[in-house]
């Protein structure tokens, strides 16, 4: 997942972190992918030899709400309409719909969805 960090509101790292902390990755692997995967919190998986992945941002709804409020959007108020473009490959739409729901539930932010890419 990528954000355009040169444009508002994702130029603020608190917003990016709020969105990341609002995603329950465990729920995604249990409900959608169901392949026994470990929830990803960082790009490089922890199973590579001779490398230790740093700990990524974990699901933390309270911290997500605080970060978004600190960025000037308490309870999602005033947050601009954004759109999440997702791959059209296997399970990506289901994951996008689930994340949209998480962002709404945790941050009270409406996110539009658009299929695109591979």
C-alpha positions in Angstrom: 0.0 0.0 0.0 1.3 3.4 -0.9 0.3 7.0 -0.2 1.1 10.2 -2.0 3.1 11.8 0.8 3.5 15.1 -1.2 -0.2 15.9 -0.9 -2.6 16.6 1.9 -3.7 14.8 4.1 -1.0 12.1 3.7 1.9 14.6 3.9 1.3 14.4 7.6 2.9 11.2 9.1 0.3 11.2 11.9 -2.4 10.6 9.2 -0.4 7.8 7.6 0.2 6.2 10.9 -3.4 6.6 11.9 -4.5 4.7 8.8 -1.9 2.0 9.4 -2.9 1.5 13.0 -6.6 1.2 12.0 -6.0 -1.9 9.9 -6.5 -5.2 11.7 -4.2 -7.4 9.7 -5.0 -10.5 11.7 -8.6 -10.1 10.7 -7.6 -9.8 7.0 -5.6 -13.1 7.1 -8.3 -14.9 9.1 -11.3 -13.6 7.2 -10.1 -13.0 3.6 -6.9 -14.7 2.6 -7.3 -17.7 4.9 -4.0 -19.3 3.9 -2.3 -19.4 7.3 -0.3 -16.3 6.6 1.3 -14.2 9.2 -0.1 -10.6 9.3 2.3 -8.3 7.6 3.5 -5.3 9.5 6.6 -4.6 7.5 7.7 -5.1 3.9 10.4 -7.7 4.6 9.0 -10.8 6.2 10.5 -12.0 9.6 11.4 -15.5 8.2 14.4 -14.5 6.2 17.7 -15.8 7.5 20.4 -13.3 8.7 17.8 -10.5 8.8 15.6 -9.2 11.6 12.6 -7.1 10.4 11.9 -4.1 12.5 8.5 -4.1 14.3 5.9 -2.5 12.1 2.8 -0.6 13.0 0.3 -2.9 14.7 -3.5 -2.6 15.0 -4.2 0.0 17.7 -7.6 1.7 17.2 -7.1 4.0 20.2 -3.7 5.2 19.0 -5.2 5.6 15.4 -8.0 7.9 16.7 -5.5 9.9 18.7 -3.1 10.4 15.8 -5.9 11.5 13.5 -7.2 13.9 16.1 -3.7 15.3 16.7 -3.4 15.8 12.9 -6.5 18.0 13.1 -9.3 15.5 12.3 -11.0 14.5 15.5 -13.4 11.7 14.9 -12.7 12.1 11.2 -14.2 15.6 11.1 -13.0 17.7 8.1 -11.1 14.8 6.6 -11.2 15.2 2.8 -12.7 12.5 0.6 -10.0 10.1 -0.5 -9.9 7.2 -2.9 -8.0 3.9 -2.4 -7.0 2.2 -5.7 -6.5 -1.5 -5.4 -5.1 -4.3 -7.6 -7.7 -6.3 -9.5 -6.0 -9.6 -8.6 -7.0 -12.3 -6.3 -8.8 -11.2 -3.1 -7.6 -7.5 -3.4 -11.2 -6.2 -3.7 -12.3 -8.1 -0.6 -9.3 -6.7 1.3 -10.0 -3.2 0.1 -13.6 -3.4 1.1 -12.6 -4.7 4.6 -10.0 -1.9 5.0 -12.5 0.7 4.0 -14.8 -0.7 6.7 -12.0 -0.6 9.3 -11.1 3.0 8.4 -14.8 4.0 8.7 -15.2 2.1 12.0 -12.0 3.2 13.7 -11.4 6.7 12.2 -14.9 7.7 11.0 -13.4 8.4 7.5 -15.1 7.6 4.3 -12.8 6.1 1.6 -13.8 5.6 -2.0 -12.6 2.4 -3.7 -11.5 2.1 -7.3 -10.2 -1.1 -9.0 -7.1 -0.6 -11.1 -3.7 -2.0 -11.8 -2.7 -5.7 -12.2 
